[in-house]
Amino acid sequence: MSVYSTTFQLRIVAPDRVLFEGGVLGVRLPGAVAPFEILPRHAPIVSALEPGELRIASGDPDNPQYRYLALSDGVVESTRSGTDILVNAAENPDEIDVERAEASKERARRRLLASAKEINAVRAEASLSRAAARLRTAKRTESGSG
């Protein structure tokens, strides 16, 4: 038996485009405290999002199809009428420049290892999180994993 019972409306918006709009079975999000999933009839919620990977489940509840996006920070609001996700940036797996993401991850690691006087640790950690999420999401295209 599936964990998915019905669908709900999901909309994902970045400043430059609407990334997704339609009916879904569920969406897994990188919450500020921990990852969480919104399913149909979820209690109303507003939550901050951290950089990470978002997973959309759609199609047949017994054999769902998954779509992934790499997100920057943002916010999610889920109400009885649907779920809206607003993010500063998001990328589909095939849009991610893996070499650039690897370079960004390495720069962030070097900054975190540097003297505390020389870096802003919060910015370096956020950069590392974004790069890691982009790389995880990019691998979804290479392996076709779900």
Order of alpha helices (4+ residues) and beta strands (2+ residues): beta-beta-beta-beta-beta-beta-beta-beta-beta-beta-alpha-alpha
